[in-house]
Amino acid sequence: MKGLLIILIVLLGAIPAPLAWNAWNNAHQCERSLAKEASGKLAQILPELDLVDCSFGRYYKAEWQDLLGG
């Protein structure tokens, strides 16, 4: 029983790790993109014009949706 619990904990930790890594990479690529740079310059004029969302959470959610087929 103890061994099964350990295996379950390891699996629960191992599944999200690659998803988080991909999301982190995608978020950083977005931050360095020309679209984000242009959006940031527009945001200096009017903050509502910053339309590019490079949040980690957005990419992490997308990774989970891809994994679950949704």
JOTA-V429114 format. One record per run of one state. SS is the DSSP state (2 for helix, 1 for strand, 0 for the rest). FROM is the first residue (numbers start at 0). TO is the last residue. If there is no record, write none. Layout:
[[SS	FROM	TO] [SS	FROM	TO]]
This chain:
[[0	0	0] [2	1	30] [0	31	32] [2	33	44] [0	45	45] [2	46	48] [0	49	54] [2	55	67] [0	68	69]]
